Amino acid sequence: MAGTGATEAVDLDGNPHVEGDWEYRPLRIDGDVPRLTAAVRLAIQAEYAGWELSRVRLYPGGVRKVWLRRRRTGQMLPELSY
C-alpha cells in the first residue's frame, strides 16, 4: 500500500481481531497524512462499512494508531478500502 499513508494490521490469517460481539481492525496512519484527510477516511469507513472509532493513539512524528470496531453480524459487510 505504498503511497496511501496507511497500513492495516490483521491477524496471521488476514482477518480482523474478534472479541465477543465485536470485530476490531487496527490501522496505522502515517504522520504525513493531514488530520482532515485521516478524519474523512475514517468517516467513510463508518458510513459505508459499519466501523466505529474505538481508540486512537498519537505517537511521535504524528503517526496515529487507530482501532476501529463493529458489531459482528451474520451478514456480509464491506471490508476496509483505501
MDAnalysis code that builds the backbone (N, CA, C; Angstrom):
import MDAnalysis as mda
import numpy as np

u = mda.Universe.empty(246, n_residues=82, atom_resindex=np.repeat(np.arange(82), 3), trajectory=True)
u.add_TopologyAttr("name", ["N", "CA", "C"] * 82)
u.add_TopologyAttr("resid", np.arange(1, 83))
u.add_TopologyAttr("resname", ["MET", "ALA", "GLY", "THR", "GLY", "ALA", "THR", "GLU", "ALA", "VAL", "ASP", "LEU", "ASP", "GLY", "ASN", "PRO", "HIS", "VAL", "GLU", "GLY", "ASP", "TRP", "GLU", "TYR", "ARG", "PRO", "LEU", "ARG", "ILE", "ASP", "GLY", "ASP", "VAL", "PRO", "ARG", "LEU", "THR", "ALA", "ALA", "VAL", "ARG", "LEU", "ALA", "ILE", "GLN", "ALA", "GLU", "TYR", "ALA", "GLY", "TRP", "GLU", "LEU", "SER", "ARG", "VAL", "ARG", "LEU", "TYR", "PRO", "GLY", "GLY", "VAL", "ARG", "LYS", "VAL", "TRP", "LEU", "ARG", "ARG", "ARG", "ARG", "THR", "GLY", "GLN", "MET", "LEU", "PRO", "GLU", "LEU", "SER", "TYR"])
u.atoms.positions = np.array([
    [0.830, -1.189, 0.000],
    [0.000, 0.000, 0.000],
    [0.869, 1.246, 0.000],
    [1.894, 1.204, -0.756],
    [2.806, 2.330, -0.811],
    [2.097, 3.564, -1.328],
    [2.340, 4.672, -0.645],
    [1.794, 5.932, -1.102],
    [0.399, 6.255, -0.589],
    [-0.228, 5.342, 0.154],
    [-1.575, 5.638, 0.650],
    [-1.532, 6.312, 2.007],
    [-0.395, 6.206, 2.713],
    [-0.293, 6.845, 4.021],
    [-0.887, 6.012, 5.135],
    [-1.356, 4.817, 4.842],
    [-1.940, 3.977, 5.881],
    [-1.646, 2.520, 5.586],
    [-1.487, 1.759, 6.640],
    [-1.364, 0.324, 6.510],
    [-2.292, -0.306, 7.522],
    [-2.752, -1.509, 7.233],
    [-3.646, -2.149, 8.179],
    [-2.978, -3.361, 8.796],
    [-3.309, -3.629, 10.044],
    [-2.769, -4.783, 10.748],
    [-3.905, -5.732, 11.063],
    [-3.706, -6.993, 10.736],
    [-4.720, -8.013, 10.975],
    [-4.017, -9.226, 11.572],
    [-4.778, -10.255, 11.910],
    [-4.143, -11.455, 12.436],
    [-3.398, -12.185, 11.319],
    [-2.780, -13.314, 11.661],
    [-1.937, -14.017, 10.692],
    [-2.705, -14.526, 9.482],
    [-4.006, -14.734, 9.626],
    [-4.824, -15.193, 8.504],
    [-5.398, -14.055, 7.682],
    [-5.113, -12.806, 8.074],
    [-5.645, -11.660, 7.346],
    [-7.038, -11.255, 7.784],
    [-7.491, -11.769, 8.920],
    [-8.824, -11.456, 9.422],
    [-8.757, -10.429, 10.547],
    [-9.821, -9.646, 10.724],
    [-9.848, -8.729, 11.853],
    [-9.879, -9.497, 13.166],
    [-9.407, -8.874, 14.227],
    [-9.433, -9.463, 15.559],
    [-10.870, -9.494, 16.058],
    [-11.311, -10.628, 16.582],
    [-12.689, -10.777, 17.069],
    [-12.658, -10.960, 18.570],
    [-13.517, -10.202, 19.256],
    [-13.603, -10.278, 20.705],
    [-15.067, -10.160, 21.104],
    [-15.671, -11.252, 21.527],
    [-17.081, -11.221, 21.904],
    [-17.961, -10.894, 20.712],
    [-18.805, -9.877, 20.862],
    [-19.720, -9.459, 19.793],
    [-19.087, -8.461, 18.830],
    [-17.816, -8.121, 19.016],
    [-17.155, -7.084, 18.220],
    [-16.012, -7.655, 17.403],
    [-15.787, -7.065, 16.244],
    [-14.561, -7.321, 15.486],
    [-13.791, -6.012, 15.436],
    [-12.482, -6.112, 15.568],
    [-11.609, -4.942, 15.634],
    [-10.648, -4.957, 14.461],
    [-10.346, -3.769, 13.954],
    [-9.403, -3.623, 12.853],
    [-8.437, -2.498, 13.208],
    [-7.195, -2.832, 13.584],
    [-6.222, -1.774, 13.858],
    [-5.660, -1.210, 12.554],
    [-5.459, 0.092, 12.527],
    [-4.873, 0.779, 11.374],
    [-3.734, 1.659, 11.839],
    [-2.786, 1.878, 10.968],
    [-1.708, 2.827, 11.230],
    [-1.798, 3.899, 10.166],
    [-1.900, 5.138, 10.594],
    [-1.977, 6.263, 9.658],
    [-0.687, 7.067, 9.814],
    [0.055, 7.192, 8.732],
    [1.350, 7.876, 8.755],
    [1.219, 9.332, 9.185],
    [2.316, 9.852, 9.696],
    [2.343, 11.228, 10.173],
    [2.213, 12.270, 9.083],
    [2.480, 11.894, 7.825],
    [2.378, 12.859, 6.727],
    [0.952, 13.005, 6.201],
    [0.013, 12.229, 6.746],
    [-1.396, 12.332, 6.345],
    [-2.047, 13.430, 7.184],
    [-2.591, 14.460, 6.535],
    [-3.232, 15.546, 7.302],
    [-4.403, 15.022, 8.141],
    [-4.632, 15.685, 9.243],
    [-5.694, 15.281, 10.168],
    [-7.055, 15.230, 9.474],
    [-7.342, 16.199, 8.646],
    [-8.624, 16.237, 7.944],
    [-8.773, 15.038, 7.006],
    [-7.709, 14.697, 6.299],
    [-7.746, 13.548, 5.395],
    [-7.984, 12.255, 6.179],
    [-7.298, 12.103, 7.301],
    [-7.499, 10.916, 8.138],
    [-8.934, 10.861, 8.645],
    [-9.479, 11.997, 9.057],
    [-10.853, 12.035, 9.561],
    [-11.857, 11.659, 8.474],
    [-11.632, 12.129, 7.252],
    [-12.531, 11.798, 6.145],
    [-12.466, 10.310, 5.827],
    [-11.262, 9.738, 5.797],
    [-11.122, 8.298, 5.547],
    [-11.890, 7.487, 6.587],
    [-11.739, 7.867, 7.853],
    [-12.425, 7.133, 8.924],
    [-13.941, 7.326, 8.847],
    [-14.379, 8.512, 8.472],
    [-15.817, 8.771, 8.339],
    [-16.419, 7.923, 7.213],
    [-15.692, 7.757, 6.132],
    [-16.172, 6.928, 5.027],
    [-16.320, 5.480, 5.487],
    [-15.342, 4.983, 6.236],
    [-15.439, 3.614, 6.748],
    [-16.620, 3.460, 7.692],
    [-16.878, 4.478, 8.491],
    [-18.014, 4.427, 9.417],
    [-19.334, 4.413, 8.651],
    [-19.420, 5.224, 7.624],
    [-20.675, 5.371, 6.877],
    [-20.999, 4.140, 6.033],
    [-20.001, 3.600, 5.334],
    [-20.278, 2.568, 4.344],
    [-19.914, 1.151, 4.775],
    [-19.082, 0.998, 5.784],
    [-18.667, -0.350, 6.185],
    [-19.061, -0.684, 7.622],
    [-19.709, 0.240, 8.310],
    [-20.208, -0.045, 9.644],
    [-19.182, 0.022, 10.756],
    [-17.978, 0.549, 10.481],
    [-16.944, 0.651, 11.515],
    [-17.171, 1.888, 12.361],
    [-16.779, 1.815, 13.637],
    [-16.789, 2.991, 14.515],
    [-15.430, 3.084, 15.195],
    [-15.110, 4.269, 15.654],
    [-13.819, 4.516, 16.276],
    [-13.819, 3.939, 17.685],
    [-12.843, 3.107, 17.973],
    [-12.719, 2.522, 19.299],
    [-11.632, 3.234, 20.098],
    [-10.478, 3.482, 19.461],
    [-9.358, 4.086, 20.178],
    [-8.396, 4.717, 19.186],
    [-7.735, 5.795, 19.604],
    [-6.703, 6.448, 18.789],
    [-5.507, 6.735, 19.689],
    [-4.313, 6.412, 19.199],
    [-3.083, 6.770, 19.906],
    [-2.225, 7.580, 18.949],
    [-1.701, 8.671, 19.430],
    [-0.826, 9.534, 18.644],
    [0.606, 9.331, 19.119],
    [1.490, 9.015, 18.188],
    [2.885, 8.745, 18.502],
    [3.770, 9.876, 17.987],
    [5.009, 9.950, 18.480],
    [5.938, 10.963, 17.978],
    [6.065, 10.854, 16.457],
    [6.181, 11.989, 15.827],
    [6.255, 12.027, 14.374],
    [4.883, 12.114, 13.728],
    [3.832, 12.137, 14.547],
    [2.484, 12.294, 14.021],
    [1.801, 11.004, 13.597],
    [2.464, 9.862, 13.769],
    [1.857, 8.580, 13.407],
    [0.690, 8.307, 14.352],
    [-0.436, 7.894, 13.758],
    [-1.622, 7.568, 14.553],
    [-1.898, 6.079, 14.434],
    [-2.172, 5.438, 15.559],
    [-2.647, 4.061, 15.529],
    [-4.107, 4.119, 15.940],
    [-4.958, 3.625, 15.059],
    [-6.409, 3.726, 15.218],
    [-6.982, 2.323, 15.293],
    [-7.887, 2.097, 16.234],
    [-8.618, 0.836, 16.319],
    [-10.067, 1.114, 15.962],
    [-10.528, 0.445, 14.914],
    [-11.932, 0.530, 14.522],
    [-12.626, -0.728, 15.015],
    [-13.917, -0.615, 15.286],
    [-14.675, -1.795, 15.684],
    [-16.058, -1.750, 15.058],
    [-16.656, -2.927, 14.942],
    [-18.044, -3.021, 14.505],
    [-18.629, -4.304, 15.073],
    [-19.919, -4.289, 15.260],
    [-20.611, -5.464, 15.781],
    [-20.567, -6.575, 14.740],
    [-20.354, -7.764, 15.217],
    [-20.384, -8.923, 14.322],
    [-21.827, -9.229, 13.981],
    [-22.063, -9.535, 12.729],
    [-23.396, -9.923, 12.282],
    [-23.259, -11.136, 11.366],
    [-24.381, -11.750, 11.071],
    [-24.385, -12.874, 10.147],
    [-24.320, -12.431, 8.710],
    [-24.500, -11.125, 8.465],
    [-24.494, -10.586, 7.112],
    [-23.076, -10.277, 6.661],
    [-22.888, -10.292, 5.370],
    [-21.603, -9.878, 4.816],
    [-21.533, -8.351, 4.848],
    [-20.461, -7.810, 5.413],
    [-20.259, -6.379, 5.458],
    [-19.013, -6.044, 4.653],
    [-18.972, -4.859, 4.049],
    [-17.793, -4.487, 3.265],
    [-16.541, -4.381, 4.128],
    [-15.409, -4.681, 3.541],
    [-14.133, -4.542, 4.214],
    [-13.641, -3.099, 4.113],
    [-12.532, -2.825, 4.774],
    [-11.902, -1.518, 4.668],
    [-11.374, -1.330, 3.265],
    [-11.421, -0.102, 2.788],
    [-10.860, 0.195, 1.469],
    [-10.136, 1.525, 1.537],
    [-9.223, 1.723, 0.597],
    [-8.434, 2.957, 0.566],
    [-8.495, 3.569, -0.794],
])
